[in-house]
Structure formats: structure tokens, C-alpha cells
């Protein structure tokens, strides 16, 4: 199934994508898509509903983050050898792990807001992995059993904060709106092999990134197993797994970074597409739970 949440920020309702591509409202049958409701039993119940009985959302309805109540937003760096090369960094011997603040989560088509005084904001199309079960010390052989599904992520990064200010990458990864997720959460059985998905990203209509998850240095099963030896993973935790080459930082002869008014279009096979406009920093106002 393809699951999503639709509506104004903070007032999203659970939905699913019908066979004809229509967005169907399931809020009469489930309160929201959360770690507690994304169980196999509950998903089977929702999947058994007659699609003809479900009301439709307008195609223009805003799409939010597909899961509410995400606990951890974990990221893997330099997970494609050609991206490591364009970044002038060695191929890692073990996964490079950092975190993105959950406050950076945003809908797939929401505006991306440049941080104050940003000079080096950059794009990264990535495969996101959603954990479905409590995961501790699992082997690579069984790690995919703990994956509930997958999402499309733009792992936006402010390179000055990431690489030039302090020793941790986290600094440049968690700015507001720097974590667009969705449009859909796609269940693992519908995606199939996570190491065979094509991916792309355009800036202002120009193709910047083209890749395939088959070229990851560390596969999804290796990443989930590795992280489960570092920390307990819980249902709803998201892991974003690295980006192929073509980021702005690696452009030759000069890097290219995002500016106000730029647009981004990105997608991964079977996981849908995102479209974002880059805007200047502004105060977001009241805190809203996504």
C-alpha cells in the first residue's frame, strides 16, 4: 500500500492511494498514521476496505509527512562511492552515522526555507527506511524483516554549517524544512528489493542527480543491522541512506548552491516525487506537530 497524510499543517488526515491514483480518506477507519497504527494487522484491515466506500481528497490537497510521531531521524553519509569522490572524502569502512532533527521534517511539496545567512545550502535525493519493529542486535540476514516500508527524502544540507563549523555533521542537517519526506510511505512488500530503485533530482529543470540504490556502499540490511548494534530502533524511526553524485557541493568548476526562487524536483522509483520551491528564511510562528 501507499499511505499518506493530507491537509493543512498540523491538521493532516490519514489517506491511501487507490489503484487509479486517487487519494482516499481513511480517517473514519484509523485516527492517523503513527508507529502504533502501522502494524501488519492494522494495515491488513485498512487494505481490506472497499475503495469505493472511501471519500476522495482533492488532487490539490496539501500532502504532509506520511507518518506522525517519528521518534528518530537517522542518516548515513557518503554511502555512494562516486558521491564520496565528488566530496573529496575517502570511501568509509563503516557507515557514517549522524542525525537530523525531527523539527526539520516537512511535507514533500512544502517550501524549503534557507537558513538565515545561508551561503551553501545543498540538495540530496535519498531512500528513506521506516522501521516497523523494535530492533536490537539483528543480523544482516534478517534485518529487512524489521523494515515496515520506504519513503523518498530530500536530505537538505547547509555545507558551511556541516563541514566548516564544528566537528559534527548534525549542525548543517537539521534546519527547519531541511527534511522533506514523502509523498507516500510505501509498504516493504510493495517496494520489493530496496537495492534496485532508480532515483533522480532536478534543480530549476536541470538534471543534477541520477542514481540507483544498487550502487550503495552499505545496503539497507547492512545499515539496519549496524545501527541496531549502536542503538535500539523503534517503530516509526526513519533512516535516510545516502545520496548518489550530483550534489551542488561537487559541481565543477565551481560549486552550485540553492538560492531563493530555485525549484527542486526529485523522485525514487515506486516511492513517488517531490516538488519544492526555495524561499528565504521567515519565522514559522506557532509550534506545530507534523
N, C-alpha and C positions, 0 to 999 in steps of 0.2 A: 504493500500500500504506500501511497504518497500522502503524508499528513502535513498539515499546515495550520497556521493561526491567522485569522483575518479580522481587521477592524482597526480603529484608531489606537494609537499608542496607549497601552495600559488597559485597553478595553477589548482586546482581541478575543475571538471565539474560535473553538476548535473546528477544523474542517478537514475534508479529504478531497482528493482529485478523483473524479469519476472516469470511467473508461473513455468517455467522449471529451475529456479535458475540462469539464465544468467543475467549478469549485462548489462543493456541497457542504452545507452547515450540519454539523453533528452535535451541536451544543445541547440539544434535547436528550442526548444519549450519553454524553460524557461532559463533565464540568470543564475540563481543559486538558491539553496535552502536557503532562508533567511526568517526572520519573515514576510516580506512583501509578499512573494510568497507562503507561507504555509497557504493560505486561502482555505476555503471549495470550493469556486468557481473555483479557480485555480487548486486545486488538482483534482476536478471532470473533468476539461478539460484535464489534463495530463492523468488521468486514462482512458479517452475515446480514447486515441491514439491507433492505431493498433500496437501491439507489433512487428509484422512482419516488420514494416517500420522503426524500430529504430535500429541504428547500435549498435554493441556489444563492450564492453570493454573486454580486455583480462582478464582472471581469475587471472593473476599475477599482475594486475594493483594495485598500492597503493590505499588504502581507507583512506580518510581523515575524519575529524569531519563532521558529516552529515548535520549540519546547519552552515551557515556562519553568523556572526554578532550577536552572542549570547551576550545579554546585561548583565544579572546577572547569576552567578553560585552559587546557594544557597544550603546549605547542612544541613541535620538533623542528629544529633548524638545520639548514644545509643538508637536506635529505635527498637531493638530486645532485649527482656528481658534477654535471655541467653548470648548475647554479653555484656550487661551491667554487668552481673555476672562475666564473664571471665575477665572483665576490672576492677573488684573490685570497681564498681561505683553503686550508687543507681538507681533504675528504675525512670526515670524522670516523674514528674507530668504534665509537659507541654513539648512540643517539644524543644529540644536543637538546637538552630539555629547558624550556623556560615557560612562563605563564603569561596569559593575557588576562587583564582584569575583567571580571564579568560585567562591570559597568560600561565596557566598550561595546557590548552586544547591541546590534541593531538589525532592523529588517533588511531583506535583500535588496530592496529598491529605495531605501531611505537615503537622504542626502548624506554624504561623507563630509565631515567638518574638519577643516585644517586646524591643528592646534595653534594657539597664539604664537605668532612669530615663527611659524614653521618654515623651514627652508628646504627640507629634504624628505617630504612625505612620499611614500612609495607604495606600490601595489604588489600583491602576491595571491594568485589563484591557488587554492588548496583543497584537498579532500579532507573532510571532517568525519571523524569516527565517534559515534554515540554509544557509550557503554550501557549495557542492559542489565547486568547483574553485578553484585558485589564481587570484586576481582582482586585477589591477593595471591601472589606467587604462582601464577599459572604458567604452564609451559607454552612454547610457541605452537605445539601441535594442537592444543585445544583452545588457544586464545580467541579465535574467531567465534567460538560458542558464547563468548561474553559480550559480543558486539550486537547491539539492538538494530543499528542501521547507520546510515551515512547522510551527510549534508555537504553542501557547497559552502565554502568560506572564502572571503577575501581577507587575508591576514595583513591588513594595512600596517605600515611601519614608518616611524619617523626616524630616519637613519642617523641624524645628528645625536638624538637622544639615545638611540640604540647602541651606537658604536663609538661615539666620541665623548659621552658624558657618563662616567662611571664604568664599572666592570660587568654589569648585568644587562642583558638584552631587554629585560622586562620594561625598563624605562621608556623605550620607544614603541612599545606594543599595545599599551592599554589606554590610549587616549579615547575620549568619548567618540563613538561612531566608528572606531577602528576594528570592529568585529562583525561585519555583516554576515548573517547566517541564513541559509535557505535558498530558494523559496520553500522547499519541502524537506521533511525528514522522510527518507525512503528506507523501508524495512530491509534488513540484510538479505532475506531470501529473494526480494525483487531485484536487488542490485547484482547479486551473484558474486563473481570474483572481483574483489576490490583492487586487484593488481592488473586490471585490463581496461581502464577507463581513460578515455581521451579528455583533454582539458585545454582551455584557451582563455586569453584575456586580451581585450582591445582597449586602447585609450584614444579617445577622440576619433573613433572609427578605424584606427590603425592597429593591426595585429601585432601585439608585443610578446605574448607568451603562447607557445604551443607545446604541449607535452602529453605524456601518458604515465599513469601510475605504475606501469610496468618497469619504469626506469628508477624507481625509488631505490636508495641505498639500503634502507631498512624498511621491510614490508610492514603491513598493518599488523600481522600476527607477531612479528618481532617487536614492534613498538608496544603493543598492548602487554606482551609478556614482560618486556623490560621495565615499563612503568609500574607494573604490578609488583615488581621487586623493590621499587623505590617508595611506593605509597599505595594505600588502598584506593581503588577506583570504585565509584558508586554509580548506580543507575542515573543517567542524565548527564554525567560528566562528558565533556567533549574534548577530543584530541584532534588538533589540526596538524597535518602530517608533512608539511614542507611544500616547497614550490619549485616548478621547473624554471629553466633560464628565461630571461627576458624582462627582469625587473629593471626599474629605472636606474638604480644604482650601477648596474652593469653595462649601461649603454655606452657605445664608443662612437666618436672620440670623447664625448662628454656625457656625464650622467644626465638623465631627464627626470625631473620630479614633478609631482602634481601641483597644479595651480588652480586658483579659483576659476570656475567655469568649465573645467575639464569634465569629461564623461568617461565612465568605465562600463564595459560590458564583458561579462565573464560567465563561463559555464563549464560543467563537467558532464560527460555522458551519463544519462539516466538520472541526473540529480538536478536538472533544470538550469536556469540562467538568472543572473543578477544584472541590474542596470542602475548605476549610481551617478549622481551629479556631485561635483566637488564645490563646496561653499566655504566662505570664511567662517572663522570662529564666532560663535554667539552664545549667550547664556541660555542654557536649556530650561531654566525655571525649575518647577516642582519636580521632586524625585518621582520617577515612575518605574514600577516593576515590570520588566519585559518577560 
